């Protein structure tokens, strides 16, 4: 009988050791993996954000169908500027290619772009307010054009943009928002 009690106590002691080792291993593993999510001082996490600007139109806003936003000679317009065609677009069918005799023409290497154009997106929140999102760009000035439904420029105005960071950090940057800009549409 004493052997059974002794072996039972050893088994119980062994289970406690297994639990301690398991707990210690799990603790060490969680500490090691949590280092992957902590930001090491001096290193920024993977970044990407959109900066936002608000344009308030005043005056004769009824004629405005779209807004155009330009920075550094690159412009983007909201999608309302081009009316849909009255008739459906024609479809064409391509001839099948015979892969046995097909040989593509050699292509020249295309030059690498020197600058990546910014990405804009527009949201029209009401008849006189537009919100513009720019991918990490925070230009000091922009040109804003209000366009009619036929694409005519109703007003063109260069504005200064006053940016304020609203997220992220000073070291790594982060999303910014420009003070609202007002543009008067003449009658």
C-alpha positions as CSV (number, residue, x, y, z in Angstrom):
1,X,0.0,0.0,0.0
2,X,2.7,2.6,0.8
3,X,4.1,2.1,-2.8
4,X,0.8,3.1,-4.3
5,X,0.5,6.2,-2.2
6,X,4.0,7.1,-2.9
7,X,3.6,6.6,-6.7
8,X,0.3,8.5,-6.5
9,X,2.1,11.4,-4.8
10,X,4.8,11.3,-7.4
11,X,2.3,11.3,-10.2
12,X,0.5,14.3,-8.6
13,X,3.8,16.1,-8.2
14,X,4.7,15.4,-11.8
15,X,1.4,16.9,-13.0
16,X,2.1,20.0,-11.1
17,X,5.5,20.3,-12.8
18,X,3.9,19.7,-16.2
19,X,1.4,22.4,-15.4
20,X,4.1,24.8,-14.3
21,X,6.2,24.0,-17.4
22,X,3.1,24.5,-19.6
23,X,2.2,27.7,-17.9
24,X,5.7,29.0,-18.1
25,X,6.0,28.0,-21.8
26,X,2.7,29.7,-22.6
27,X,3.8,32.8,-20.7
28,X,7.2,33.0,-22.5
29,X,5.5,32.4,-25.9
30,X,3.0,35.2,-25.3
31,X,5.7,37.6,-24.2
32,X,7.8,36.7,-27.3
33,X,4.8,37.1,-29.7
34,X,3.6,40.3,-28.0
35,X,6.9,41.9,-29.0
36,X,5.7,41.7,-32.6
37,X,2.8,44.1,-31.8
38,X,4.7,46.5,-29.7
39,X,6.3,49.5,-31.4
40,X,10.0,49.5,-30.9
41,X,11.2,53.0,-30.0
42,X,12.4,54.8,-33.1
43,X,10.5,52.5,-35.5
44,X,7.2,53.4,-37.0
45,X,4.5,50.8,-37.7
46,X,3.4,50.1,-41.2
47,X,1.7,53.3,-42.2
48,X,-1.0,54.4,-44.6
49,X,-3.7,56.9,-44.0
50,X,-6.0,59.5,-45.7
51,X,-5.9,63.2,-45.0
52,X,-9.2,65.0,-45.3
53,X,-10.3,68.4,-46.5
54,X,-13.8,70.0,-46.5
55,X,-14.9,72.4,-49.1
56,X,-18.1,74.5,-48.4
57,X,-19.6,76.1,-51.5
58,X,-21.6,79.3,-51.0
59,X,-23.7,81.4,-53.4
60,X,-25.4,79.8,-56.5
61,X,-24.7,76.1,-55.6
62,X,-27.7,74.8,-57.7
63,X,-25.6,74.8,-60.9
64,X,-22.7,72.9,-59.4
65,X,-22.7,69.2,-60.6
66,X,-19.1,68.3,-59.7
67,X,-16.0,69.6,-57.9
68,X,-12.4,69.3,-59.2
69,X,-9.5,69.4,-56.8
70,X,-5.9,70.0,-58.1
71,X,-2.6,69.8,-56.4
72,X,0.8,70.1,-58.1
73,X,-0.7,70.1,-61.6
74,X,-2.7,66.9,-61.0
75,X,-6.4,67.1,-60.8
76,X,-9.2,64.8,-59.9
77,X,-12.9,65.4,-60.4
78,X,-15.9,63.9,-58.6
79,X,-17.7,61.4,-60.8
80,X,-20.8,63.6,-61.4
81,X,-19.2,65.6,-64.1
82,X,-19.8,63.1,-67.0
83,X,-23.4,62.4,-67.8
84,X,-24.3,58.9,-68.9
85,X,-24.8,58.4,-72.6
86,X,-28.3,58.1,-73.9
87,X,-27.6,55.0,-75.9
88,X,-25.8,51.9,-74.6
89,X,-22.1,51.6,-75.5
90,X,-21.4,49.2,-78.4
91,X,-19.7,45.9,-77.6
92,X,-17.0,44.4,-79.8
93,X,-16.0,40.8,-79.9
94,X,-12.3,40.0,-80.2
95,X,-11.1,37.3,-82.5
96,X,-9.6,34.3,-80.7
97,X,-5.8,34.0,-80.7
98,X,-4.1,30.9,-82.1
99,X,-1.5,30.2,-79.4
100,X,0.4,27.9,-81.7
101,X,1.4,30.8,-84.0
102,X,1.2,33.7,-81.6
103,X,4.4,35.5,-80.9
104,X,4.1,38.7,-78.9
105,X,5.9,41.8,-80.1
106,X,8.9,42.6,-77.9
107,X,8.1,45.4,-75.5
108,X,10.4,48.2,-74.5
109,X,11.0,48.7,-70.9
110,X,8.8,51.4,-69.6
111,X,10.4,54.2,-67.6
112,X,9.8,54.2,-63.9
113,X,7.6,57.0,-62.7
114,X,9.3,59.8,-61.0
115,X,6.4,60.6,-58.7
116,X,3.4,58.7,-57.6
117,X,0.2,60.7,-58.2
118,X,-1.9,61.2,-55.2
119,X,-5.2,59.4,-54.8
120,X,-8.3,61.5,-54.2
121,X,-11.8,60.5,-53.3
122,X,-14.8,62.8,-53.0
123,X,-17.9,62.6,-50.9
124,X,-20.7,65.1,-51.4
125,X,-22.3,65.3,-48.0
126,X,-25.0,67.8,-49.1
127,X,-25.7,70.3,-51.9
128,X,-23.0,72.7,-50.7
129,X,-20.4,70.6,-48.8
130,X,-17.8,68.2,-50.3
131,X,-15.3,66.1,-48.3
132,X,-12.1,65.2,-50.0
133,X,-9.7,62.4,-48.9
134,X,-6.1,62.4,-50.1
135,X,-3.7,59.5,-49.6
136,X,-1.1,60.9,-47.1
137,X,-0.7,64.1,-49.1
138,X,-1.0,67.4,-47.3
139,X,-0.4,70.1,-49.9
140,X,-0.1,73.7,-48.8
141,X,-2.3,75.0,-51.6
142,X,-4.9,73.5,-53.9
143,X,-6.9,74.7,-56.8
144,X,-10.7,74.1,-56.6
145,X,-13.0,74.2,-59.5
146,X,-16.8,74.0,-59.4
147,X,-18.2,72.5,-62.6
148,X,-21.6,72.6,-64.2
149,X,-23.4,69.5,-65.5
150,X,-21.9,70.1,-68.9
151,X,-18.3,70.4,-67.5
152,X,-18.1,74.2,-67.7
153,X,-16.0,75.8,-65.0
154,X,-18.3,78.0,-62.8
155,X,-15.5,79.1,-60.5
156,X,-11.8,78.4,-60.1
157,X,-10.2,79.3,-56.8
158,X,-6.7,78.7,-55.4
159,X,-6.9,78.0,-51.6
160,X,-4.4,77.7,-48.8
161,X,-4.8,74.5,-46.8
162,X,-4.1,74.6,-43.1
163,X,-3.5,71.1,-41.9
164,X,-3.7,69.7,-38.4
165,X,-2.7,66.2,-37.5
166,X,-5.6,64.3,-35.9
167,X,-4.0,60.9,-35.3
168,X,-0.7,59.0,-35.3
169,X,2.4,60.7,-33.8
170,X,4.8,63.5,-34.4
171,X,7.6,61.0,-35.2
172,X,5.7,58.7,-37.5
173,X,3.0,61.1,-38.9
174,X,-0.6,60.3,-39.2
175,X,-3.9,61.4,-40.6
176,X,-4.5,65.2,-40.9
177,X,-7.5,67.3,-41.5
178,X,-7.5,70.7,-43.2
179,X,-9.5,73.6,-41.8
180,X,-12.7,74.0,-43.9
181,X,-12.4,76.0,-47.1
182,X,-15.2,78.2,-48.5
183,X,-15.6,78.9,-52.2
184,X,-18.2,81.4,-53.5
185,X,-20.1,80.4,-56.6
186,X,-21.1,83.6,-58.5
187,X,-24.7,84.1,-59.7
